[in-house]
């Protein structure tokens, strides 16, 4: 019989340790962000691929509407600007980059 160890048994997790990723809605404005995951279904991924946003791309958050409006993001690679609804923006996980890539 084999005993299995959980990750928490091997490496203790600090209570204030936060994951690197955040949703696009929570991201800071005018900072370079890397898309690390798209949590939506196939249609969401296909729609984002069609407008030029892929996993691993660098984007910047241009503006956020005041009352539950769309979010304007810009691709750092080609400069394309797209307005996304908050539902889709919540499904995109990004991380803040230290320097521009």
N, C-alpha and C positions, 0 to 999 in steps of 0.2 A: 504494500500500500504506500503510495507516494503522498507526501504532504505538499500542498501548494502554498506559496507565500504571496500575500497581496503586496502591492506597491507601497501601501502605507506602513506595512511591517518592515520593509527593507529600508525605505527612505522616509523619515518623518517630514510631514508637510507643515510649513509655518502657517499659522492662522491668518496672517496678513498677506500671504503670498497670492498674487493675482495673476491670472493668465495673461498672455501677451495680446490676445485678440480681443476686439470689441466690435460691436456692430457699427455699420456706417453712420447710423443715426447718432451714436455716442462719440464719434470721432471729432477731433479738433479741426477748425477751419484753417485753410492755407498751410497745412503741413503735409509733407509727402507721406502717402499711405500705400502699403502693399496689400493687395487682395490675397488673403490666405485661404479662404473657403467661401463657397456659395452653397448655402444650406437648402435652397429651394428644390423643387422638383425639376424634372426634365424640361418642362416648358420655360421655367425661369432661367435655367442655364442656357437654353437655346436662344432665348430672347437677348440675354446679355452678351452671348457670343456674337450674335448678329449685329449688335451695335458697337462691338469692338472691346468689350471688357471681359478679360479672362483671368483665371486664377494665376497669381504671380505678377500681374500688371501693377504698375505704380500709378496711382490716381491722387487727385487733390480734391478736397471738399471746397467748392467755391462759395456756396451760400445755403442757408437753411431758411425756409419760410417761417414766419412767426407762429402762425396757428395751424399746425398739422398739415401744412402744405408740402409740396414736393421739395426734394433735395437736389441741388445742382452740383454735379461732379464733373471733373475734367480729367481726361487721360493725359498723363505726362508724356507718353510716347508720341502721340499724334496731335494732341491739343483738342480733341473732340470734346464738346460739352454736351451733357445729357441730363435731363431732369428725370429723376426717379421718384416714384411714390414711396412713402414711408414703409409700406408693407414689404416691398422688394428690398429696400435699403436695409431693413432689419435682418434680412437673410444673408447679407454680404458681411463676412467677417474680415476685418482689416487689422493691420498692425502699423504703428507709427514708426517711420524710418528715422534714424539719427541724422543721416546726411542724404543728399539727393543722389539718386542712382541714375 
